[in-house]
Amino acid sequence: MTQEIMEGIRTIEREKGIEAGTLVAALEDALLAAYKKTPGASRHAEVILDEEGDFRVFSIEIPADLEERLVDEAREAAIDELERIEEETGERQHTLVSDADLELDWAQVPEELMVRADATPEGFGRIAAMTAKQVIQQRIREAERMMMYDEYIDRQGEVVTGIVQQAGDRNNVLVDLGRVEALLPRSEQVDGERYEQGSRIKAVITEVRSGT
């Protein structure tokens, strides 16, 4: 099954221009998150693609005193981040800081102090297959959004022709530009002009945002 996943990744790399290493790293992160939800999961672990082309889970043990220090530092960093968000937004954050969710600074741990053991659960291949599909689809969507962003970011101020897709709410008129949809806000609409679904209009690109 893993070989099928890798073949799919190589195909995506060729067709979509997404580097295989980027997809593998994203898949390893997603698989680690999935593993952490399994009963009896090790507190510290990593998922790697081994030499045989299989995704495997390895538990990680480190000295107790070092682990305690890293957890304390990670907890303080998480609390500082919540306080920063509260200060910026003016809204109190009610998020609980759980030690299980903390991101430790593994760069502080010498390799010789890490003790790894294979902790791959039975049936992990099925989890890998399902996770791979979700991760690859997500990365494809992200890559396509970035491609569209890169295409249109330099076209601000350009006059384009599009087809009205949705005009029921005059405050937000959706316009199909062919490969992307654009929003024509009320403030940019011409007074008295009708925007009927399916009609062709001309408009000026005033702003391009990533991820929208």
C-alpha atoms as a printed R data frame, in Angstrom:
    type eleno elety resid chain resno       x      y       z
1   ATOM     1    CA   MET     A     1   0.000  0.000   0.000
2   ATOM     2    CA   THR     A     2   2.846  2.405   0.837
3   ATOM     3    CA   GLN     A     3   4.348  1.847  -2.610
4   ATOM     4    CA   GLU     A     4   1.022  2.930  -4.111
5   ATOM     5    CA   ILE     A     5   1.132  6.042  -1.935
6   ATOM     6    CA   MET     A     6   4.663  6.862  -3.084
7   ATOM     7    CA   GLU     A     7   3.723  6.340  -6.722
8   ATOM     8    CA   GLY     A     8   0.818  8.731  -6.212
9   ATOM     9    CA   ILE     A     9   3.177 11.276  -4.646
10  ATOM    10    CA   ARG     A    10   5.577 11.027  -7.588
11  ATOM    11    CA   THR     A    11   2.659 11.489  -9.991
12  ATOM    12    CA   ILE     A    12   1.523 14.608  -8.133
13  ATOM    13    CA   GLU     A    13   5.094 15.922  -8.235
14  ATOM    14    CA   ARG     A    14   5.188 15.538 -12.014
15  ATOM    15    CA   GLU     A    15   1.700 16.850 -12.748
16  ATOM    16    CA   LYS     A    16   1.262 19.548 -10.086
17  ATOM    17    CA   GLY     A    17   4.842 20.605  -9.423
18  ATOM    18    CA   ILE     A    18   4.616 19.836  -5.689
19  ATOM    19    CA   GLU     A    19   7.928 18.452  -4.436
20  ATOM    20    CA   ALA     A    20   7.753 14.849  -3.241
21  ATOM    21    CA   GLY     A    21   9.738 15.749  -0.117
22  ATOM    22    CA   THR     A    22   7.137 18.352   0.831
23  ATOM    23    CA   LEU     A    23   4.321 15.821   0.492
24  ATOM    24    CA   VAL     A    24   6.213 13.144   2.441
25  ATOM    25    CA   ALA     A    25   6.964 15.583   5.286
26  ATOM    26    CA   ALA     A    26   3.316 16.673   5.418
27  ATOM    27    CA   LEU     A    27   2.221 13.045   5.410
28  ATOM    28    CA   GLU     A    28   4.626 12.160   8.235
29  ATOM    29    CA   ASP     A    29   3.221 15.022  10.336
30  ATOM    30    CA   ALA     A    30  -0.366 13.962   9.632
31  ATOM    31    CA   LEU     A    31   0.392 10.318  10.416
32  ATOM    32    CA   LEU     A    32   2.029 11.322  13.691
33  ATOM    33    CA   ALA     A    33  -1.116 13.248  14.655
34  ATOM    34    CA   ALA     A    34  -3.205 10.185  13.762
35  ATOM    35    CA   TYR     A    35  -0.917  7.914  15.789
36  ATOM    36    CA   LYS     A    36  -1.183 10.173  18.849
37  ATOM    37    CA   LYS     A    37  -4.941  9.455  18.866
38  ATOM    38    CA   THR     A    38  -4.474  5.678  19.046
39  ATOM    39    CA   PRO     A    39  -4.846  3.929  22.445
40  ATOM    40    CA   GLY     A    40  -1.552  3.538  24.283
41  ATOM    41    CA   ALA     A    41   0.340  5.922  22.008
42  ATOM    42    CA   SER     A    42   3.796  6.955  23.211
43  ATOM    43    CA   ARG     A    43   4.056 10.483  24.561
44  ATOM    44    CA   HIS     A    44   6.953 11.306  22.244
45  ATOM    45    CA   ALA     A    45   7.192  9.734  18.816
46  ATOM    46    CA   GLU     A    46   8.044 10.330  15.192
47  ATOM    47    CA   VAL     A    47   6.896  8.890  11.881
48  ATOM    48    CA   ILE     A    48   9.457  8.262   9.168
49  ATOM    49    CA   LEU     A    49   9.566  6.701   5.732
50  ATOM    50    CA   ASP     A    50  11.995  3.800   6.120
51  ATOM    51    CA   GLU     A    51  14.414  2.357   3.571
52  ATOM    52    CA   GLU     A    52  11.853 -0.233   2.474
53  ATOM    53    CA   GLY     A    53   9.346  2.469   1.617
54  ATOM    54    CA   ASP     A    54   7.052  1.950   4.605
55  ATOM    55    CA   PHE     A    55   5.851  4.559   7.084
56  ATOM    56    CA   ARG     A    56   6.831  3.489  10.591
57  ATOM    57    CA   VAL     A    57   6.306  4.953  14.057
58  ATOM    58    CA   PHE     A    58   9.164  5.201  16.533
59  ATOM    59    CA   SER     A    59   8.684  6.085  20.185
60  ATOM    60    CA   ILE     A    60  11.288  8.438  21.661
61  ATOM    61    CA   GLU     A    61  12.552  8.343  25.236
62  ATOM    62    CA   ILE     A    62  14.805 11.041  26.720
63  ATOM    63    CA   PRO     A    63  16.223 11.615  30.232
64  ATOM    64    CA   ALA     A    64  13.504 12.642  32.698
65  ATOM    65    CA   ASP     A    65  15.231 15.843  33.839
66  ATOM    66    CA   LEU     A    66  15.711 17.017  30.252
67  ATOM    67    CA   GLU     A    67  12.115 16.162  29.379
68  ATOM    68    CA   GLU     A    68  10.842 18.129  32.385
69  ATOM    69    CA   ARG     A    69  12.843 21.198  31.369
70  ATOM    70    CA   LEU     A    70  11.651 21.047  27.756
71  ATOM    71    CA   VAL     A    71   8.028 20.645  28.845
72  ATOM    72    CA   ASP     A    72   8.315 23.653  31.186
73  ATOM    73    CA   GLU     A    73   9.804 25.777  28.401
74  ATOM    74    CA   ALA     A    74   7.155 24.669  25.904
75  ATOM    75    CA   ARG     A    75   4.373 25.380  28.409
76  ATOM    76    CA   GLU     A    76   5.703 28.889  29.053
77  ATOM    77    CA   ALA     A    77   5.952 29.529  25.305
78  ATOM    78    CA   ALA     A    78   2.356 28.366  24.787
79  ATOM    79    CA   ILE     A    79   1.078 30.609  27.578
80  ATOM    80    CA   ASP     A    80   3.051 33.571  26.205
81  ATOM    81    CA   GLU     A    81   1.469 32.987  22.789
82  ATOM    82    CA   LEU     A    82  -2.042 32.940  24.270
83  ATOM    83    CA   GLU     A    83  -1.324 36.165  26.145
84  ATOM    84    CA   ARG     A    84  -0.022 37.754  22.934
85  ATOM    85    CA   ILE     A    85  -3.229 36.801  21.114
86  ATOM    86    CA   GLU     A    86  -5.330 38.202  23.964
87  ATOM    87    CA   GLU     A    87  -3.426 41.481  23.808
88  ATOM    88    CA   GLU     A    88  -3.816 41.755  20.032
89  ATOM    89    CA   THR     A    89  -7.498 40.791  19.863
90  ATOM    90    CA   GLY     A    90  -8.707 42.098  23.208
91  ATOM    91    CA   GLU     A    91 -10.507 38.784  23.706
92  ATOM    92    CA   ARG     A    92  -9.750 36.398  26.529
93  ATOM    93    CA   GLN     A    93  -8.515 32.999  25.360
94  ATOM    94    CA   HIS     A    94 -10.117 30.052  27.137
95  ATOM    95    CA   THR     A    95  -7.801 27.438  25.637
96  ATOM    96    CA   LEU     A    96  -6.386 24.933  28.114
97  ATOM    97    CA   VAL     A    97  -2.662 24.266  27.759
98  ATOM    98    CA   SER     A    98  -2.214 20.496  27.884
99  ATOM    99    CA   ASP     A    99   1.258 18.975  28.200
100 ATOM   100    CA   ALA     A   100   0.250 16.344  25.643
101 ATOM   101    CA   ASP     A   101  -0.235 19.056  23.006
102 ATOM   102    CA   LEU     A   102   2.998 20.935  23.648
103 ATOM   103    CA   GLU     A   103   5.631 21.179  20.919
104 ATOM   104    CA   LEU     A   104   9.008 20.429  22.489
105 ATOM   105    CA   ASP     A   105  12.181 21.992  21.139
106 ATOM   106    CA   TRP     A   106  13.870 18.807  19.973
107 ATOM   107    CA   ALA     A   107  16.820 20.810  18.661
108 ATOM   108    CA   GLN     A   108  18.002 20.980  22.280
109 ATOM   109    CA   VAL     A   109  18.166 17.189  22.580
110 ATOM   110    CA   PRO     A   110  21.454 15.590  21.507
111 ATOM   111    CA   GLU     A   111  20.934 12.590  19.252
112 ATOM   112    CA   GLU     A   112  22.844 10.321  21.633
113 ATOM   113    CA   LEU     A   113  20.299 11.004  24.401
114 ATOM   114    CA   MET     A   114  17.348  9.817  22.311
115 ATOM   115    CA   VAL     A   115  16.290  6.190  22.649
116 ATOM   116    CA   ARG     A   116  14.043  5.081  19.799
117 ATOM   117    CA   ALA     A   117  11.926  1.939  19.555
118 ATOM   118    CA   ASP     A   118   9.616  0.734  16.806
119 ATOM   119    CA   ALA     A   119   6.057  1.439  17.961
120 ATOM   120    CA   THR     A   120   4.202  1.007  14.666
121 ATOM   121    CA   PRO     A   121   0.634 -0.108  15.505
122 ATOM   122    CA   GLU     A   122  -0.956 -3.063  13.777
123 ATOM   123    CA   GLY     A   123  -2.907 -1.934  10.741
124 ATOM   124    CA   PHE     A   124  -0.984  1.335  10.466
125 ATOM   125    CA   GLY     A   125  -0.859  0.850   6.698
126 ATOM   126    CA   ARG     A   126  -4.612  1.422   6.489
127 ATOM   127    CA   ILE     A   127  -4.257  4.631   8.493
128 ATOM   128    CA   ALA     A   128  -1.445  5.713   6.165
129 ATOM   129    CA   ALA     A   129  -3.573  5.093   3.077
130 ATOM   130    CA   MET     A   130  -6.532  7.114   4.366
131 ATOM   131    CA   THR     A   131  -4.323  9.908   5.676
132 ATOM   132    CA   ALA     A   132  -2.331 10.074   2.439
133 ATOM   133    CA   LYS     A   133  -5.469 10.683   0.405
134 ATOM   134    CA   GLN     A   134  -6.552 13.550   2.662
135 ATOM   135    CA   VAL     A   135  -3.094 15.150   2.841
136 ATOM   136    CA   ILE     A   136  -2.462 14.915  -0.899
137 ATOM   137    CA   GLN     A   137  -5.859 16.419  -1.725
138 ATOM   138    CA   GLN     A   138  -5.240 19.250   0.729
139 ATOM   139    CA   ARG     A   139  -1.774 19.972  -0.663
140 ATOM   140    CA   ILE     A   140  -3.116 19.959  -4.218
141 ATOM   141    CA   ARG     A   141  -5.768 22.510  -3.259
142 ATOM   142    CA   GLU     A   142  -3.146 24.662  -1.534
143 ATOM   143    CA   ALA     A   143  -0.815 24.455  -4.537
144 ATOM   144    CA   GLU     A   144  -3.602 25.351  -6.949
145 ATOM   145    CA   ARG     A   145  -4.603 28.330  -4.793
146 ATOM   146    CA   MET     A   146  -1.020 29.562  -4.767
147 ATOM   147    CA   MET     A   147  -0.772 29.113  -8.537
148 ATOM   148    CA   MET     A   148  -3.910 31.212  -8.982
149 ATOM   149    CA   TYR     A   149  -2.583 33.808  -6.542
150 ATOM   150    CA   ASP     A   150   0.740 34.025  -8.385
151 ATOM   151    CA   GLU     A   151  -1.123 34.391 -11.679
152 ATOM   152    CA   TYR     A   152  -3.388 37.228 -10.532
153 ATOM   153    CA   ILE     A   153  -1.243 39.157  -8.021
154 ATOM   154    CA   ASP     A   154   0.465 41.037 -10.867
155 ATOM   155    CA   ARG     A   155  -2.844 41.746 -12.616
156 ATOM   156    CA   GLN     A   156  -4.197 44.270 -10.108
157 ATOM   157    CA   GLY     A   157  -5.625 47.217 -12.008
158 ATOM   158    CA   GLU     A   158  -6.322 45.077 -15.074
159 ATOM   159    CA   VAL     A   159  -9.761 45.033 -16.701
160 ATOM   160    CA   VAL     A   160 -11.179 41.503 -16.943
161 ATOM   161    CA   THR     A   161 -14.368 39.940 -18.267
162 ATOM   162    CA   GLY     A   162 -16.364 37.506 -16.175
163 ATOM   163    CA   ILE     A   163 -19.749 35.847 -15.810
164 ATOM   164    CA   VAL     A   164 -21.998 36.582 -12.844
165 ATOM   165    CA   GLN     A   165 -22.384 33.376 -10.840
166 ATOM   166    CA   GLN     A   166 -24.419 34.597  -7.893
167 ATOM   167    CA   ALA     A   167 -26.243 37.873  -7.555
168 ATOM   168    CA   GLY     A   168 -29.077 37.187  -5.136
169 ATOM   169    CA   ASP     A   169 -27.389 39.328  -2.499
170 ATOM   170    CA   ARG     A   170 -26.384 42.661  -4.032
171 ATOM   171    CA   ASN     A   171 -23.873 43.121  -1.229
172 ATOM   172    CA   ASN     A   172 -21.800 40.244  -2.600
173 ATOM   173    CA   VAL     A   173 -21.811 39.418  -6.300
174 ATOM   174    CA   LEU     A   174 -19.690 36.412  -7.313
175 ATOM   175    CA   VAL     A   175 -18.059 36.612 -10.727
176 ATOM   176    CA   ASP     A   176 -16.510 33.660 -12.572
177 ATOM   177    CA   LEU     A   177 -13.249 34.707 -14.243
178 ATOM   178    CA   GLY     A   178 -12.650 31.282 -15.754
179 ATOM   179    CA   ARG     A   179 -10.189 29.646 -13.365
180 ATOM   180    CA   VAL     A   180 -11.113 31.580 -10.232
181 ATOM   181    CA   GLU     A   181 -14.095 33.338  -8.715
182 ATOM   182    CA   ALA     A   182 -13.956 37.009  -7.789
183 ATOM   183    CA   LEU     A   183 -16.053 38.993  -5.345
184 ATOM   184    CA   LEU     A   184 -17.649 42.229  -6.498
185 ATOM   185    CA   PRO     A   185 -18.502 44.080  -3.262
186 ATOM   186    CA   ARG     A   186 -21.302 46.603  -2.961
187 ATOM   187    CA   SER     A   187 -18.803 49.456  -2.717
188 ATOM   188    CA   GLU     A   188 -17.446 48.652  -6.197
189 ATOM   189    CA   GLN     A   189 -20.798 48.125  -7.929
190 ATOM   190    CA   VAL     A   190 -22.253 50.664 -10.340
191 ATOM   191    CA   ASP     A   191 -25.440 52.292  -9.059
192 ATOM   192    CA   GLY     A   192 -28.437 51.239 -11.096
193 ATOM   193    CA   GLU     A   193 -26.616 48.415 -12.893
194 ATOM   194    CA   ARG     A   194 -28.275 44.986 -12.801
195 ATOM   195    CA   TYR     A   195 -26.163 41.916 -12.085
196 ATOM   196    CA   GLU     A   196 -28.166 38.958 -13.322
197 ATOM   197    CA   GLN     A   197 -26.885 35.408 -13.014
198 ATOM   198    CA   GLY     A   198 -25.218 34.314 -16.241
199 ATOM   199    CA   SER     A   199 -24.673 37.849 -17.520
200 ATOM   200    CA   ARG     A   200 -21.234 38.902 -18.739
201 ATOM   201    CA   ILE     A   201 -19.611 41.940 -17.124
202 ATOM   202    CA   LYS     A   202 -16.313 43.795 -17.169
203 ATOM   203    CA   ALA     A   203 -14.558 44.744 -13.954
204 ATOM   204    CA   VAL     A   204 -11.197 45.901 -12.633
205 ATOM   205    CA   ILE     A   205  -9.112 43.694 -10.336
206 ATOM   206    CA   THR     A   206  -8.547 45.876  -7.270
207 ATOM   207    CA   GLU     A   207  -7.164 43.356  -4.774
208 ATOM   208    CA   VAL     A   208  -5.816 39.798  -4.751
209 ATOM   209    CA   ARG     A   209  -5.727 37.772  -1.540
210 ATOM   210    CA   SER     A   210  -4.104 34.438  -0.851
211 ATOM   211    CA   GLY     A   211  -6.278 31.663   0.559
212 ATOM   212    CA   THR     A   212  -9.626 33.142  -0.411
